[in-house]
């Protein structure tokens, strides 16, 4: 398949391009800011890049146009479209889809998806979880909104059954205003925290809570929701309905808790010590990120002591 990606130099779409190329697809793309380091990374993967969104790119004749959420139907002051390629695609009736939808259909299908959502800490926690699964020998695929130092790349297919993804609540595309993470259909969902953000697309906190609940609706009954027990907003999300096993962290009474300083602490599971984390990171927020990653890894059979040893070698993002 030949895909042409509109908005290819964004973190998510660049990672998607790398995954598609690794899967054997022909990949080209365009953006308004084709410059290093993303341009160098993509060209190293033999991905053809075009500056701008000119309509003459229809001549590439891809099998599918994959549209990033940077693209819109906006027009300049003179009435001309800011994204003439998108207008040409629509006028010609050519096939197009969003990045999250393409990812769900061509990469995530059939995988055990572990999705990490939250206002803060998504990138770090996703990287932690991917590294824990790698350390445990599960050879996960992953897509992270940064470059984990343990891997040196932001995305890979992985040879194993699991796939770890940073699950963003921002909208999918101009034609699909649902949050990106609704497409991923995780079996393990981490809800790290939830505050008001993205005022350009959400009117208030309840609007974001509604999207998080849409995510919960996609987790199967045999799945697991890992939730920060300190967050009242996430408690409200759960109260809207949850059909999966719930494991908590963060609060004093939780399934996974920590005793000790953030850089050196015991992990307690149901009140019993099961592991010790000694690592280079500090801060209570990273301690909570670690508990979330350990609880998620536990759902795919990784014991807490193995997860803790992996975190001891975690190099951050």
NORZI-V898032 format. One record per residue. RES is the residue in one letter. SS is DSSP state (~ for helix, > for strand, _ for the rest). D_CENTER is the distance of its C-alpha to the mean C-alpha in Angstrom with 2 decimals. Layout:
# NORZI-V898032
RES|SS|D_CENTER + RES|SS|D_CENTER
This chain:
# NORZI-V898032
X|_|23.69 + X|>|23.66 + X|>|20.77 + X|>|21.14 + X|>|18.12 + X|>|18.97 + X|_|17.14 + X|_|16.18 + X|_|16.20 + X|_|13.18 + X|~|10.41 + X|~|8.00 + X|~|11.23 + X|~|12.73 + X|~|10.23 + X|~|10.79 + X|~|14.44 + X|~|14.60 + X|~|13.38 + X|~|15.89 + X|~|18.54 + X|~|18.18 + X|_|18.63 + X|_|21.85 + X|_|21.33 + X|>|23.08 + X|>|20.79 + X|>|22.10 + X|>|20.75 + X|>|21.88 + X|>|21.07 + X|_|23.24 + X|_|22.33 + X|_|22.63 + X|_|23.26 + X|_|22.48 + X|_|20.48 + X|~|17.96 + X|~|21.02 + X|~|22.49 + X|~|19.46 + X|~|19.28 + X|~|23.06 + X|~|23.23 + X|_|21.39 + X|_|24.14 + X|_|22.08 + X|>|24.52 + X|>|23.71 + X|>|25.70 + X|>|26.15 + X|_|26.07 + X|_|25.79 + X|_|29.32 + X|~|30.44 + X|~|32.16 + X|~|28.90 + X|~|29.75 + X|~|32.14 + X|~|29.37 + X|_|29.39 + X|_|25.92 + X|_|25.27 + X|>|22.26 + X|>|21.06 + X|>|17.29 + X|>|17.04 + X|_|14.62 + X|_|14.74 + X|_|17.06 + X|_|19.67 + X|_|22.07 + X|_|25.65 + X|_|26.91 + X|>|30.35 + X|_|32.20 + X|_|35.37 + X|_|37.51 + X|_|35.73 + X|_|34.07 + X|>|30.44 + X|_|27.89 + X|_|26.03 + X|~|28.99 + X|~|27.05 + X|~|25.19 + X|~|28.60 + X|~|30.10 + X|~|27.51 + X|~|28.29 + X|~|32.01 + X|~|32.13 + X|_|30.20 + X|_|27.88 + X|_|24.78 + X|>|21.44 + X|>|18.02 + X|>|14.66 + X|~|11.79 + X|~|9.62 + X|~|13.01 + X|~|13.94 + X|~|10.92 + X|~|11.71 + X|~|15.35 + X|~|15.61 + X|~|13.06 + X|~|11.75 + X|_|15.24 + X|_|17.15 + X|_|14.55 + X|>|13.91 + X|>|10.22 + X|>|9.11 + X|>|6.28 + X|>|6.32 + X|>|7.35 + X|_|10.16 + X|_|12.05 + X|_|12.41 + X|_|11.37 + X|~|7.58 + X|~|7.81 + X|~|10.98 + X|~|10.30 + X|~|7.46 + X|~|10.15 + X|~|12.84 + X|~|11.78 + X|~|11.45 + X|~|14.78 + X|~|16.40 + X|~|15.92 + X|~|17.19 + X|~|20.07 + X|_|20.90 + X|_|21.35 + X|_|18.70 + X|_|17.51 + X|_|13.85 + X|>|11.71 + X|>|8.39 + X|>|6.04 + X|_|5.91 + X|_|6.87 + X|_|10.27 + X|_|12.67 + X|_|13.25 + X|_|17.04 + X|_|17.51 + X|_|16.16 + X|_|16.98 + X|_|14.33 + X|_|10.70 + X|>|10.30 + X|>|12.74 + X|_|13.74 + X|_|15.39 + X|_|18.65 + X|_|17.86 + X|_|16.90 + X|>|13.64 + X|>|10.14 + X|>|7.46 + X|>|3.73 + X|>|1.85 + X|_|3.33 + X|_|5.68 + X|_|9.28 + X|_|10.81 + X|>|12.79 + X|>|12.26 + X|>|15.52 + X|_|19.10 + X|_|20.09 + X|>|17.34 + X|>|16.89 + X|>|14.67 + X|>|11.27 + X|~|8.50 + X|~|7.28 + X|~|10.93 + X|~|10.76 + X|_|8.77 + X|_|11.74 + X|_|10.77 + X|_|13.87 + X|>|12.58 + X|>|10.83 + X|>|10.82 + X|>|12.08 + X|_|12.69 + X|_|14.66 + X|_|15.38 + X|_|17.60 + X|_|18.72 + X|_|16.76 + X|_|16.46 + X|_|20.16 + X|_|20.24 + X|_|18.72 + X|_|19.25 + X|_|22.87 + X|_|22.49 + X|~|20.61 + X|~|21.64 + X|~|19.93 + X|~|16.50 + X|~|17.61 + X|~|18.41 + X|~|14.93 + X|~|13.72 + X|~|16.67 + X|~|15.79 + X|~|12.67 + X|~|15.27 + X|~|17.50 + X|_|15.38 + X|_|15.41 + X|_|18.62 + X|_|21.62 + X|_|21.22 + X|_|17.67 + X|>|16.91 + X|>|15.56 + X|>|15.38 + X|>|16.41 + X|>|17.79 + X|_|21.44 + X|_|22.32 + X|_|20.50 + X|~|22.93 + X|~|20.44 + X|~|18.43 + X|~|21.87 + X|~|22.63 + X|~|19.53 + X|~|20.71 + X|~|24.22 + X|_|23.32 + X|_|22.99 + X|_|21.11 + X|_|22.04 + X|_|20.33 + X|>|21.22 + X|>|20.24 + X|>|20.12 + X|>|20.44 + X|>|20.35 + X|_|21.53 + X|_|24.70 + X|_|28.05 + X|_|28.26 + X|_|25.03 + X|_|24.28 + X|>|22.83 + X|>|24.61 + X|>|25.59 + X|>|29.09 + X|>|29.86 + X|>|28.64 + X|_|24.96 + X|_|25.81 + X|>|27.81 + X|>|27.44 + X|>|28.09 + X|>|25.55 + X|>|27.23 + X|>|26.23 + X|_|28.31 + X|_|30.50 + X|>|31.31 + X|>|30.47 + X|>|28.42 + X|>|27.17 + X|>|27.46 + X|>|24.84 + X|>|26.42 + X|_|24.20 + X|_|24.07 + X|_|21.73 + X|_|23.31 + X|_|22.77 + X|~|22.42 + X|~|18.83 + X|~|17.96 + X|~|20.22 + X|~|18.25 + X|~|14.92 + X|~|16.90 + X|~|18.25 + X|~|14.95 + X|~|13.86 + X|~|17.43 + X|~|17.50 + X|~|14.44 + X|~|16.00 + X|~|19.27 + X|~|18.16 + X|_|18.03 + X|_|21.33 + X|_|20.76 + X|_|23.51 + X|~|23.02 + X|~|25.47 + X|~|23.62 + X|~|20.34 + X|~|22.47 + X|~|24.01 + X|~|20.71 + X|~|19.81 + X|~|23.27 + X|_|22.29 + X|_|18.87 + X|_|19.11 + X|_|16.26 + X|_|14.22
